Amino acid sequence: LLTPQHIHHIVDVLENREIEFTVKDKTGLPRRFDSIIAPISIAEGCIFSCSYCITSPARGKLRSFPIEGIVRDVCQAVKNGCREIQLTAQDTASYGLDINSDLAELLSRVCKIEGDFKIRVGMMNPRSLINKLDRIIEAYDNQKIYKFLHLPVQSGSNCILEKMNRGYTREDFLKIVSKFRKKHPEITLSTDIIVGFPGEDEKAFNETIDLIKSAGPDIVNITRFSARPFTRAKKMKERVPTKVAKERSRKLTKLCKTISKKINQRYIGKRYSMLITEYDKKHDTFVGRNDNYKPVVLKDKNISIGDTVVAEIIDAFPTYLLGKVI
């Protein structure tokens, strides 16, 4: 059984060679770029141990990949025609802690690569982001970086956050959001919520509702708690009944859709430059992304994936905008 850390041993296994397992970074591995979007892994593993998560035991400790290797991978992707670079990790804000570097330095280097491309920064844990907030916000000034922030809060209750071992408070989360918006007012905020975590009573759930109303995220990924093997949360008592968790999920989903639509309606009548990244064969439409990584559905026929177009937003829905090329 090979783990993700040992992917470079696949050939050895297939050829029945005797193997001494080593861990290598993933930069420089052979890649196929079949679209204009290139996911580039910048690190693997996690420095934290959230009580509900299996990532740390499964993926191991943080291993940040060398900047030079990441830069080479991005250069190769751009050379092969990729227009959107997605920098991925379990927590991109932790990048570099083990190699005397940081995410801001990496972004600066990647932004200096020549070519017409955009960068989407992957998920950041508030716990690691808050200690380097100013440097990363400054890095976001570069026009190549989508003004998109994936910041999983998981709960609006400090009591539940402590049980989750998240290492930050709701106030920390709101501080991060406020500072990003002060510099980038239209930044798209995506967050994650776990509903029904052990011990989540009505008060704790209402604190999550209040947090979502205060933060006003564009996107909320809602999941109901599910106990994973080998996690501390699996042993926790005070389980929330399934029926209650489902009802809370429905209530939160309804609120989030209302907030998302209200945010998206602000875009109607505005014009944006956007990169065409997808084609929906079923509906015969294209999807573009503006600088805030908002998905804009376009029904125009005279465009292609990879084009950069200017479109006016003519309608808004909770999960996307409708535009018209001008």
N, C-alpha and C positions, 0 to 999 in steps of 0.2 A: 504494500500500500504506500503510494507516494503522496506526500503532503505538497501543498502549493510551494513550499520553500525549496523543494527538491525537483522541480520541473525539469531542470537541466540534466537529470539522470534518466530521463525516459528512454533514450537510445540504449543506455547501458542495461536497463531492465529488459528491453525487448531482445537484446542480444545475449541475455543470460550471463552478463559479466559479473564478476565479484565487485561489489560496490562498497566504498567507504564514503558514507554520506557527508556532503559538505553543503553549506548554505552560501548561495551567491545572490548578488543583486540581479534584477531582471532586465537591466538596461543592456542593450546590445543583442538581445535574443532575436532570432529571425521573426519578422512580423509580416503580416499581409494586411494591407490597407485597402479594403473593399469599398470604402465610402469616403466622403470628405471629412468624416469625424474620426479622430484618432484618440482612443483612451491610452494615456501614458501613466503607468504606475510609478509613483515617486517614493513610496515606502511601503513596508509591510509590517504587520504586528501592531501592538498597542502597549502604551506605558501604563494604562489604567486597568482597573478590575471592577467594572460595574457589576452589581450583584446579579443582574439578569442576563448577562452577556457571556457568550462562550468564545468570543474573538481572541482574547488574550491567551487562554489555554490552547486554542486551536492554531492560532497564527504565530504565537510566540512573542517575544519582546520586540520592541521597535527596532527596525532595521531601515534606516534612510539610505536611499541609493545615491551614489555620488552625483554631484551637479553636472560634471562633465559628461557622464553617461546619459543623463536625462536630456541634456542639451543636444547630444548626438541623435538621440531617438526623435526628438522634436524636429530637428533639422531634416532627418530622413523622411519623416511624415510629411512635412511641408514640401519637400522635394518631390514626393510622390503625389502631390495634389491635394493633401488634406487642408481644410480651411478652418476646422475647429479642433483645438487641442484640449482634451479633458484630462486635467491632472488629478489622479485618483490615489487614495490611500484610505485606511480605516479612519485616520484623523489627519488631514493635511496640515493642520496648525501645529502638530507635533513634529513636523518634518525638521530634521537637522539636529534635534536635541542630542543625538548620539554621535554626530560627526562634526560638532562645533560649527554648525551653520543654522539657517532658519528659512522659513517659507518666503519671507520678504526677499532674501538674497536670491533664492531660486527664481522667484518671479521676475526679479530684475534681470537676471541672466537670460531667461527664456524670452522676455519681451525684446531683448536686443537682437534676437535672431531675425534676419531679413526675411521678408515675405508678407503676403497679405493673408493673415490668419487671426483668429480670435482664441482666447484662452478661457476655459471655464474651470474655476477652482472648485475642487470637490469638498465634501463634508468637513466641517471644522467643529471640534468639541469646544464648547464655551470655556471649559476648565483650562485648556492649553492656550486658547486664543486670547483670553483676557490679559495674560502676562506679556503679550507682544502686540497688543491691539493697535497702537499708533503706527508701528512700522508696517503692519499689513494693510491698514487703511491707506497709508501713503502709497504703498505698492499698487493699490487699486486705482490710483490716478492714471495709470497708463491706459491709453485708448484700446490697447489690444485685449485688455481683461474685461470680460463681461461683468457688469455690475450686478452680480448674483451671489447671494450669501445663503449657503445651506448650513443652518445652525440648529442642530437638534436639541430642544430643551427637555423633552420627555415628560415633564410635569410642571404645573404651576405652583405646586405645594413644596415648600422647603422641607417639610417633614418627609414627604415621599422621595424627594431628591436625595435626602440623607440616607434613606433606606436603600435607594438605588446605588448609593456610593458614587454619585456623580461629581462631587467635589466642587460644586458652585451653587449659588442661590438664584432664585428668580430675579432678584435685584441685579445680579451679575449679568444675566441674560439681557435684561432690559437696558442696562448700561451699554453693552456691546451694540445692540440694535440702535440705540440713540446716537452713539458716536459715529456709526457707519452712515446713518441717515443725515447727520449734520453735514457730512462731507459729500455724500452721494444721495440726495433726497429721493430719487426714483429707484433706488436699488431694490431688486426683487428679493424678498425674504422668504426662504423655505425653512420649515421646521418640522420636527417629528414629535408625536405625542403617543405615549403608552397609556391606554385607558384600562382601569381595573387592576392596577398593580396591588399586591397584597398590602392591606392597611389603608387603601384609598377609600375613605368614608365620604359622605356627602360634602363635608366642609372642604376636604382636599380637592375633590372634583370641581367644586365651585371656584376654588382658587385657580385651577387650570382654565376654566371658562373666563375668569377675570383677566388672566394673563394674556390669553388670546385676544380679548377685546382691547387690551392696552397695547399690545405689540402690533396688532393688525397685520399678520403675515399674509403674503400672497398665496402661499402653498402650505398646506398642513397634511403631512402623511400620518394618518391615524391607524394604530394597530391595537388590538386587544391583547392584554397580557397573556402570554403562554409560557408556562414553566419549562425551561430547557434543562436537559440532563446536565449534571455536574456543575450547576450554578447554585449560588447561595439562595437565590430567590426561590428555587424549587423547594427548599426546606422551610420557607416562611409560612406562617399561619395567617390568620385574618384574610383568607381568600375572599375575593369579591364574587358573588354569585354570577353565573354566566348571563342570566337574564338582566341583571343590573348593569353589567359591563356592556352588553349589547345596546341597552337603552341610552347609556351615557355616550357610547360611540355615535349613535344616531343623532343625539342632541348636539354633540360637538361638530359632527359633519355638517349639519344644517347651518350652524353658526358660521363655520369656516367658508361654506359656499356663499353665504350672504356677504361676508367680509370681502372675499375674493372678487365677487362680481362688482361690488361697490368700488374697489380699487381699480379694476380693469375699466370701468366706465369713465374714469378720469382720462383715459387715453383716447377716447373717441374725438375725432376731429384733428388729432395731431398727426404729424408726418415723421416717419422714422426711416433711416437707412437700415437694411437688414440683410443677413446672409441666409440664402435658401439652403436648408439642410435636409429636408425630407420631401418625399412625394407619397401621397396617400392614394394608392391605386383604386381603392374601393370608392372613394368620393371624388377622384380625379382632381385633387387639390394639392397645392404645395404648402409647405410650412417654412416660414422664415423666423429668424431670431433677431430681435433688435438688441441694442447695447445692454439692455437689462435682462436679456435672455427670455423675454416674453415670447411665447409661441404665437405667431401670427399666421392664420390660415388665409391663403390667397387662391382665388379661383381663376386667375389669369393663366392663359395658355402659352404665352410667348416668353416663358422663363424656364430655367433649368436648375437642377441642383448645382450648387456652387456659385451661382450668380449672386451679386450684390445689387439690390434694388431699393428704390424709395417707394414707400407705400403709405397711404393715409388710412388710419383706423376708422372703420365705418360702423362697427358694432362690437359689443363686448359680452363675454360669457364668463362663468366662474373659472374655467380652466384654459381659456384661450381668447385671443382677439381675432376679429375678422377685418382684413385689410383689402385695399385695392391699389394696385400699382399705378403710379402717376408718372 
